[in-house]
């Protein structure tokens, strides 16, 4: 029985041995090439905020009386001179009021003439002892009342004259109409904004600052400004004003940037970009393509011993056009994978190459 079992097993073992001899072991997978770079020194990191060149003084112009707009004499963006008429109200009501006060003034003057003559007559009669002192005192009081009534009528007439002048809205100083908020036929109230004037003189840049970084800004802080009309040229400035409350829609804090020099070629309405340096300096920077993030945490792939990858968690600064500063997590001598980080894994062995596809010996470059 044993002999029969051995006779059956030996051929099967021989077949397996022959099959194993006919197949070679699979070669290990070659390390994949990976473009590597070293973090480069970075300058002082700065945040940039878009803005618009505005006038230092922007008074909101309004009529001092209410009424119906009969004429609009300027358009938005038009340059105006000091005391130039901008708009007019329907003058009918104020003219009628002026005429009524003029008539009251004439009546007061006539009444004063009458009581003055009466007072003078009683004075002569008193001198002759033909009237009593009480009668003279009554005439004197009527004269004084007439004087007061005339003074009141003059004041009311002057007020009515001013009201008539207020029917014409004039520019308080030279500048440009930045905003128009009225149309002919519209009824406006006293004090309602009709125009916004961008006064000639100093120019500033208006920007909005994010609420999460607002605490690091302060009035008087130095900044640099780049104008759209003068690219790659920086102008010195400072934060002149910071709003104490955030805008309810944009959730940003309004800020005004004043230029240090009055000779800055800033024109009203120009686009600008304000650069504000960080308090902390970032010594290194890596390409944007080298950074990967997972669950809100940024990291890069660092090439370690035996060219194996290890994940390095980093803290980044403000993103630039093609690079990003690294505040924490890397050293100057580290090598990181510059691209393709989303297909790599921890511990994977790679073949480091440079941008010319030449192999990089990291051990020799340390």
C-alpha angles and dihedrals in degrees: 000000000000091000091053092051092049091049090056097044099047095065091049092051090048091053091051092049092050091049092050091049091053094057124067122213114265111256117242116263113265116244111262118242116255127190106233132191137174122238109264127217111268129206124235108309117234137181118230126211126190117234146163130241109247136174119267089231120039108171118190108230122214140163116262090220133041126247148111118304109240100171136024108195104181138045132221111278093023119134115235136189129229113284092010112148112249104175141349136217125219100277099201098098096043091047091052090049089050091052091049091052091046089055091048089051092052090048091050091050092050091048091050091052090052097049091043091055090046091050092050091050092051089048091059092045091050090052088056090045090239094128134037126253090247091059091050092047090054091053090047091052092050089052092051091048089051090052091051092047090052091050090050092048091051092051092048090049092051091049090050089049090052090048089055090052091047088062086078115066112212133189111257091210142355118287146100128296100245097179137012121202104170139075132195110273094027117130112226132188126229109279095016110141111253103165137008112218122207100208121218116253130052121034128208139180119243115209139164120235122207116248094230090062100033094105093067094058125085138177109267094027112145119242138165126237130206117198121213090230091053107043120191090016120111125206122198120243145152138222104262100174138018123191113235092214133049122243107261093225106038096028090221130125116241116234135182121216116203121203116239092217124052089210093070109130094231117148126198113271097014120144116246140175123218120208119203118186122229118245088231122060123225113217098191139042134189132194116274090239091062094064122088128175134205126182090353094305119117121218142162132213110250120197109232138172116340088010091286121150125245127183113243116196111216139188112224136205129213113323116247131200095276106355141040129214117243112218097179138006106050139074128213093250096051123112119217134186107256099204144007096044093147092070097047129093139203114279095011114148115231139181107237115223134172128231090278090056091249118144115254120215101211094184091059092048098050 
